Amino acid sequence: MQNKADYEISSSENEGIAEIAIRGSLTTGSLDELHDEVIAIIRSKNVKAVLCDVRALKGPQELTDAYYRSRSIPPDIMKLPAAVVELPTN
């Protein structure tokens, strides 16, 4: 199993919304690192909502892992309205 993180995160703020785009390859070993980075980005901005674009993210289990990971989001982040942009096939 590959544990090297091979993804990129870009973020910006637009009218109080954190816009986060993640692209590259996700492995089970890099999931914790990605989760921590996204939480840190959201906390570093004073935003009222989050939009995360994962259309360019590849990995064999990204949707399943993302679902289970979403169950461990800290309460201060969980209260924000959020949307995820994903491929229509998923």
C-alpha positions in Angstrom: 0.0 0.0 0.0 1.3 3.4 -0.9 1.3 5.9 2.0 2.8 8.9 0.2 0.5 11.8 -0.1 0.2 12.6 -3.8 -2.5 15.3 -3.8 -2.7 19.1 -3.9 -5.0 21.3 -2.0 -5.9 24.9 -3.1 -8.1 27.2 -1.1 -9.6 30.6 -1.3 -12.4 32.6 0.3 -15.2 34.1 -1.6 -18.0 36.1 0.2 -17.5 34.2 3.4 -17.3 30.8 1.8 -14.1 28.7 2.0 -13.6 27.2 -1.4 -11.3 24.1 -1.3 -10.2 22.1 -4.3 -8.4 18.8 -3.9 -6.8 17.0 -6.8 -4.4 14.1 -7.3 -4.3 10.6 -5.8 -5.6 9.7 -2.4 -4.4 6.6 -0.6 -5.7 5.2 2.7 -2.4 6.2 4.2 -2.7 9.8 3.2 -6.4 10.2 4.3 -5.5 11.3 7.8 -3.1 13.9 6.5 -5.7 15.3 4.1 -8.4 15.4 6.7 -6.1 17.4 9.1 -5.1 19.8 6.3 -8.7 20.5 5.3 -9.7 21.1 9.0 -6.7 23.5 9.4 -7.7 25.4 6.3 -11.3 25.9 7.4 -10.2 26.9 10.9 -7.7 29.4 9.5 -10.4 31.3 7.7 -13.4 33.0 9.4 -16.0 31.6 7.1 -19.7 30.9 7.2 -19.8 27.9 4.8 -17.5 25.5 3.0 -17.5 24.3 -0.6 -15.1 21.4 -1.4 -14.4 20.3 -5.0 -13.1 16.7 -5.2 -13.8 16.0 -8.9 -10.1 15.7 -9.6 -9.3 13.5 -6.7 -8.6 9.9 -7.5 -8.4 6.8 -5.3 -9.9 3.4 -4.9 -11.9 4.2 -1.8 -12.2 8.0 -1.7 -16.0 8.1 -1.3 -16.2 5.4 1.4 -13.3 6.8 3.3 -14.6 10.3 2.9 -17.9 9.2 4.4 -16.4 7.6 7.4 -13.9 10.5 7.9 -16.8 13.0 7.9 -18.1 11.3 11.0 -15.0 12.6 12.9 -15.3 16.3 12.0 -14.8 18.5 15.0 -18.1 20.2 16.2 -16.9 23.7 15.4 -16.5 22.7 11.8 -19.5 20.4 11.6 -21.8 23.4 12.3 -20.9 25.1 9.1 -23.0 24.5 6.0 -21.0 22.5 3.5 -21.2 21.1 0.0 -19.0 18.7 -1.9 -18.7 18.9 -5.7 -18.2 15.4 -7.0 -18.4 13.6 -10.4 -22.0 12.8 -11.4 -21.1 9.1 -11.8 -20.4 8.9 -8.1 
